[in-house]
Every structure is written in structure tokens, then in C-alpha cells.
């Protein structure tokens, strides 16, 4: 899954779908009692990144030693959703 450039998706009308996709991905992992593997998430869920989410995930991954940007993790998505409250 290619990471969209943040400048291509700054439409505020997309924000509810961005938040819902992130929350659905987290909920799916909870239902299965384990984090959703990235490959499975890519097959079943599309998460449209806005500029804030793109930046927060990059910062989160930079803080974790050896984590690549494209490894989406529950904690990064939860941090993003909490920041929107």
C-alpha cells in the first residue's frame, strides 16, 4: 500500500472517514485479541492519511528504535484519535 502524500488529502470533509477507518482497525484487533497484522489491515481497511496523521505516525515511528514508517501500530493510531478529542 503506497502512503499518500499529505498534501493530496487535506480535505476536511474526509476527517470523519479517516477517524472511522482508524477506529475500525483498532477495534478489529481488539476483537481478535491481538493487533491486526499490517498485511491483513491492508486487505480489509483503507486508511486515508491526512497531514496530521502522517506526521504523528512518522514521529511515533522515529521514537521507536528500528520501526519503519509503514508499520502501523495500535498505539500510533490511538494517539492520533486521542489528539482529536
C-alpha positions as CSV (number, residue, x, y, z in Angstrom):
1,X,0.0,0.0,0.0
2,X,1.5,3.3,-1.0
3,X,1.5,6.1,1.5
4,X,-0.4,9.0,0.0
5,X,1.3,12.4,0.2
6,X,-0.3,14.5,2.9
7,X,-0.8,17.5,0.5
8,X,-3.1,15.4,-1.7
9,X,-5.6,14.7,1.1
10,X,-6.1,17.8,3.2
11,X,-9.9,17.9,2.6
12,X,-11.6,18.4,5.9
13,X,-14.7,16.6,4.6
14,X,-12.6,13.3,4.8
15,X,-11.9,13.7,8.5
16,X,-14.8,11.6,9.8
17,X,-13.9,8.7,7.4
18,X,-10.3,8.9,8.5
19,X,-11.2,8.7,12.2
20,X,-13.6,5.8,11.5
21,X,-11.1,3.8,9.5
22,X,-8.5,4.2,12.2
23,X,-11.0,3.2,14.9
24,X,-12.3,0.2,12.9
25,X,-8.7,-1.0,12.5
26,X,-8.1,-0.8,16.3
27,X,-11.5,-2.4,17.1
28,X,-10.8,-5.3,14.7
29,X,-7.5,-6.0,16.5
30,X,-9.3,-6.0,19.9
31,X,-12.0,-8.4,18.6
32,X,-9.3,-10.9,17.6
33,X,-7.5,-10.3,21.0
34,X,-4.3,-9.3,19.2
35,X,-3.1,-6.5,17.0
36,X,-4.2,-6.7,13.4
37,X,-1.3,-7.7,11.2
38,X,-0.4,-5.0,8.7
39,X,-1.0,-7.3,5.8
40,X,-4.5,-8.1,6.9
41,X,-5.3,-4.4,7.6
42,X,-4.1,-3.6,4.1
43,X,-6.5,-6.1,2.6
44,X,-9.6,-5.1,4.6
45,X,-9.2,-1.5,5.6
46,X,-8.2,1.6,3.8
47,X,-6.9,4.4,6.0
48,X,-6.7,7.8,4.3
49,X,-3.9,9.7,5.9
50,X,-4.3,13.4,6.5
51,X,-1.3,15.6,7.2
52,X,-1.7,15.4,11.0
53,X,-1.9,11.6,11.0
54,X,1.0,11.3,8.5
55,X,3.2,13.4,10.8
56,X,2.2,11.8,14.0
57,X,2.9,8.3,12.7
58,X,6.3,9.4,11.4
59,X,7.2,10.9,14.8
60,X,5.9,7.9,16.6
61,X,8.0,5.5,14.4
62,X,11.0,7.7,14.8
63,X,10.8,7.4,18.5
64,X,10.7,3.6,18.4
65,X,14.1,2.2,17.6
66,X,14.1,0.4,14.2
67,X,10.4,0.8,13.5
68,X,9.7,1.5,9.8
69,X,7.2,4.2,8.9
70,X,4.8,1.8,7.1
71,X,4.4,-0.5,10.2
72,X,1.1,0.9,11.5
73,X,0.6,0.2,15.2
74,X,-2.3,0.4,17.5
75,X,-0.6,2.9,19.8
76,X,0.1,5.4,17.0
77,X,-3.5,5.3,15.8
78,X,-4.8,5.6,19.4
79,X,-2.5,8.6,20.0
80,X,-3.9,10.3,16.9
81,X,-7.5,9.6,17.8
82,X,-7.0,10.9,21.4
83,X,-5.4,14.1,20.0
84,X,-8.6,14.8,18.0
85,X,-10.7,14.9,21.2
